[in-house]
Amino acid sequence: MSLSRQGGHYLGIGIVQWLLDWAVMVGLSHHGMSVEAANIVGRISGALLGFWLNGRITFAGDDTCVGRRQLLRFLLMWLLTTAISTWSLGAINHFAGLKWAWLAKPGVEVVLGGIGFLLSRHWVYRR
């Protein structure tokens, strides 16, 4: 599959993932959960959806699959990006407040999404 087609699919699925992630994070933190914990729960909800959809649609091919090895690679990538996201949003919340953390989340996730695309394309879903 071409890079532009994969990029389009990854972006479309990523938007759906991000909307779910952001809505869960905002909803939980609005109801009193710490922004760090709410961010982790939001990212889990998006990750569950995205791993399967990207493996079956975005990166599907003869040299890729969705199995145990790919799940372990995905989890390693997810843990690293979640740590970066959570630390970033926690720092923004600490220095600028909760509403700024809510506003900053899209930018943080776009940067991490670009990194995730490259890792997924070249490492996560490979056999």
C-alpha positions as CSV (number, residue, x, y, z in Angstrom):
1,M,0.0,0.0,0.0
2,S,1.3,3.5,-0.8
3,L,2.6,5.9,1.8
4,S,-0.1,8.4,1.0
5,R,-2.9,5.8,1.3
6,Q,-1.5,4.5,4.6
7,G,-1.2,8.1,5.8
8,G,-4.8,8.8,4.9
9,H,-6.1,5.8,6.7
10,Y,-3.9,6.4,9.7
11,L,-5.1,10.0,9.9
12,G,-8.8,9.0,9.6
13,I,-8.5,6.3,12.2
14,G,-6.3,8.6,14.3
15,I,-9.0,11.3,14.4
16,V,-11.5,8.8,15.6
17,Q,-9.1,7.5,18.2
18,W,-8.1,11.0,19.3
19,L,-11.8,12.1,19.7
20,L,-12.5,9.1,21.9
21,D,-9.2,9.7,23.9
22,W,-9.8,13.4,24.3
23,A,-13.5,13.0,25.3
24,V,-12.6,10.4,27.9
25,M,-9.8,12.6,29.3
26,V,-11.9,15.7,29.5
27,G,-14.9,14.0,30.9
28,L,-13.0,12.2,33.6
29,S,-10.9,15.2,34.6
30,H,-14.0,17.4,34.6
31,H,-15.5,15.0,37.2
32,G,-12.5,15.2,39.5
33,M,-10.0,12.6,38.3
34,S,-6.4,13.8,38.1
35,V,-5.5,14.9,34.6
36,E,-2.6,12.3,34.5
37,A,-4.9,9.4,35.4
38,A,-7.7,10.7,33.0
39,N,-5.1,11.0,30.2
40,I,-4.0,7.4,30.7
41,V,-7.6,6.1,30.6
42,G,-8.3,8.1,27.5
43,R,-5.2,6.8,25.8
44,I,-6.2,3.2,26.6
45,S,-9.6,3.7,25.1
46,G,-8.1,5.1,21.9
47,A,-5.4,2.5,21.8
48,L,-7.8,-0.4,22.0
49,L,-9.7,0.9,19.0
50,G,-6.6,2.0,17.0
51,F,-4.5,-1.1,17.3
52,W,-7.0,-3.3,15.6
53,L,-8.2,-0.9,13.0
54,N,-4.7,0.1,11.9
55,G,-3.5,-3.5,11.8
56,R,-6.5,-4.6,9.7
57,I,-6.9,-1.6,7.5
58,T,-4.0,0.9,7.5
59,F,-1.0,-1.4,7.5
60,A,-2.6,-4.6,6.1
61,G,-0.4,-6.4,3.6
62,D,1.5,-9.5,2.7
63,D,4.4,-8.6,5.0
64,T,2.3,-7.5,8.0
65,C,-0.1,-9.0,10.5
66,V,-2.0,-8.4,13.7
67,G,-0.8,-11.0,16.3
68,R,1.0,-11.4,19.6
69,R,4.3,-10.0,18.4
70,Q,2.7,-7.0,16.9
71,L,0.6,-6.4,20.1
72,L,3.8,-6.5,22.2
73,R,5.5,-4.0,19.9
74,F,2.4,-1.8,20.0
75,L,2.3,-2.0,23.8
76,L,5.9,-0.9,24.1
77,M,5.3,2.0,21.7
78,W,2.1,2.9,23.5
79,L,3.8,2.9,26.9
80,L,6.5,5.2,25.8
81,T,4.1,7.7,24.0
82,T,1.7,7.6,26.9
83,A,4.5,8.4,29.4
84,I,5.5,11.4,27.2
85,S,1.9,12.5,26.8
86,T,1.1,12.2,30.5
87,W,4.2,13.9,31.7
88,S,3.6,16.8,29.2
89,L,0.0,17.3,30.1
90,G,0.7,17.0,33.8
91,A,3.4,19.7,33.5
92,I,1.1,22.0,31.5
93,N,-1.7,21.5,34.1
94,H,0.8,22.3,36.9
95,F,2.1,25.4,35.3
96,A,-0.8,26.8,33.3
97,G,-4.0,25.0,34.6
98,L,-6.4,22.3,33.6
99,K,-8.1,24.2,30.7
100,W,-4.6,24.7,29.1
101,A,-3.9,21.0,29.5
102,W,-7.2,20.3,27.7
103,L,-6.3,22.7,24.9
104,A,-2.7,21.4,24.6
105,K,-3.7,17.7,24.3
106,P,-4.4,17.9,20.6
107,G,-0.9,19.3,19.8
108,V,0.8,16.8,22.0
109,E,-1.1,13.9,20.4
110,V,-0.4,15.2,16.8
111,V,3.4,15.1,17.5
112,L,3.1,11.6,19.1
113,G,0.8,10.5,16.3
114,G,3.5,11.3,13.7
115,I,6.1,9.2,15.6
116,G,3.5,6.5,16.0
117,F,2.8,6.3,12.3
118,L,6.5,5.8,11.5
119,L,7.0,3.2,14.2
120,S,3.8,1.4,13.2
121,R,4.6,1.4,9.5
122,H,8.2,0.2,9.9
123,W,8.1,-1.9,13.1
124,V,4.9,-2.6,14.9
125,Y,2.9,-4.4,12.3
126,R,5.8,-6.2,10.5
127,R,5.9,-10.0,10.6
